[in-house]
Amino acid sequence: MTDAEWRKAHPNKADNGNMRNYATIERLLVLANLENVNALYINKGMPQAERIEELNRLARSQMAGLLSNSSVKRLKALENGEK
C-alpha cells in the first residue's frame, strides 16, 4: 500500500502523520529491511518491475515469518501486559 492509498483509506489518521506512525513493529521491521534490499537492487541495476515483484514476495515471506514466530508472539504478549 502506498502512502497515498493509506491516506485515502484512513482519512481520520492521515492528518496526524504518516502511515508509519500507526504501523505494527512487524511492519516497521519489514519496511526497513525492504528499503535496504531495494537500494541493493537499484545498485545492481534491477528493473523496477522486477524489483517490485521480488520485494512483494520478500515482504509476504518476512511478515509470515514474523507473525508465526513464537518469540515475537511472546514479546507482543508481554507488551500487552500478558504473561
N, C-alpha and C positions, 0 to 999 in steps of 0.2 A: 504494500500500500504506500503510495506516495504521500508526502506531506499535504498536498492539495486535496487528495482524496480523503485523508483523515480529517482535515478541517471541514470538508463538506459533510462528512458523516457525523461529526461531533461539533456542531456549531457552538454549543454551550461551553465547551472546553477550549475551543480554538482561540478565544480571546485571552486566555490565561497562559499562553506559551505554546510550545510545540508539542508534538506527539510524544517526544522522548520524556517529557515531564510526567506522562501517565503510563509509560511502558513498564512491564514487569522486569525484574532483574534478568530473567532468562532472555527476554527480547533484547535488552540492552547489551548483554554479553554477545549474543549472536550478531547484532548490528555492528558492534565494534570489530568483531572478527571479520565480518563481510566487508567492511570498509578497508581493512588491511589487505584482504585477499583480492579485492577489486583493484587496489593500487598495484599489486603484483601483476595481475592480469593485464592491466593497462601498460605497464612497463615491458611486458613480454609481447605487446602488440596484438593481443587477442581482440578480435572484432566485438563490437558492443553486443550484438545479438547472441553471440556465443557466451560472452561474459554473463549476460542476464540469465540465460538458461542454466549455466553452471552455478551461479550464485543462488538462484532459486532452489536448485537441487540441494546445495550445501546448507542453505537456511533451514529447509524442511528436515534434513537429516540431523542438524545440530539441535533444533527445537525438540525433535522427538527424543533425542538422546538426553537432553537436559530434563525434559518433563518426566521421563521414566527413570531417572537416576535416583536411587534411594537416598543418597547423601543430600541431594538437592531437596528432596521431599522432607527430610528431617530438618534441614535448615529453615525451610519455609514454615514448618510446624513450630519450630522454636520462635521464629519471627512473629507468628500469630499467637504466641503465648501458650501453645500446646506442649505436652510432654511426650 
